[in-house]
Amino acid sequence: MAVVLTGGEVSDVRGYGPVMDEPGPAPKVLLGDKGYDADAILEDLKARGVAAVIPPRRNRKVQPVIDGCIYALRNLVERCFSKLKHSRRLATRYDKTADSYLGFVLVASASGRNLTGESREGFP
């Protein structure tokens, strides 16, 4: 998992590059929303050998078919973001610096807390 902190008004397209350039294992699939449906992103994913599971925007002349079963897994990611947003510290940005805020996002994301709502043995 890679996390990059951007301004609240920054689009998904501008945040894509920094996230993909983060060190770590290469992704095999990108589950994204319509915000990631850009020619540059799709071409980059193809060059990296990453499967793009991104619903097309309405204005696409050719509407590619996406795997609905894989796209349904995106719900887990959305539920994780929802749980993170319920953290008062994250929602109100108590941290003074971007580094400390990002650090708390990473700790909250990686903690044993069940952020997706799925049952995980061994964690309270």
Backbone hydrogen bonds, N-H to C=O, Kabsch-Sander energy under -0.5 kcal/mol:
donor,donor_aa,acceptor,acceptor_aa,energy
10,V,7,G,-1.5
15,G,11,S,-1.2
16,Y,12,D,-1.1
17,G,13,V,-0.6
19,V,15,G,-1.4
20,M,16,Y,-2.5
21,D,17,G,-1.7
22,E,19,V,-1.1
30,L,51,A,-2.7
31,L,29,V,-0.6
32,G,30,L,-0.7
32,G,53,V,-1.7
36,Y,33,D,-2.1
37,D,34,K,-1.6
38,A,36,Y,-2.0
42,L,38,A,-2.7
43,E,39,D,-2.6
44,D,40,A,-2.2
45,L,41,I,-2.7
46,K,42,L,-2.0
47,A,43,E,-2.2
48,R,44,D,-1.9
49,G,45,L,-0.7
49,G,46,K,-0.7
50,V,45,L,-2.9
51,A,28,K,-2.8
53,V,30,L,-2.7
53,V,51,A,-0.6
54,I,52,A,-0.6
60,R,57,R,-1.5
63,Q,61,K,-0.6
68,G,66,I,-0.9
71,Y,67,D,-2.5
72,A,68,G,-1.7
73,L,69,C,-0.5
73,L,70,I,-1.4
74,R,71,Y,-1.7
75,N,72,A,-1.5
76,L,73,L,-1.5
77,V,73,L,-0.8
78,E,74,R,-2.4
79,R,75,N,-2.4
80,C,76,L,-1.9
81,F,77,V,-2.2
82,S,78,E,-2.2
83,K,79,R,-2.3
84,L,80,C,-2.3
85,K,81,F,-2.3
86,H,82,S,-1.0
87,S,84,L,-1.4
88,R,86,H,-0.5
91,A,87,S,-2.7
92,T,88,R,-2.1
93,R,89,R,-0.6
94,Y,89,R,-1.2
101,Y,97,T,-1.9
102,L,98,A,-2.8
103,G,99,D,-2.2
104,F,100,S,-2.0
105,V,101,Y,-2.1
106,L,102,L,-2.4
107,V,103,G,-2.4
108,A,104,F,-2.9
109,S,105,V,-2.3
110,A,106,L,-2.2
111,S,107,V,-1.2
115,L,113,R,-1.4
123,F,120,R,-1.4
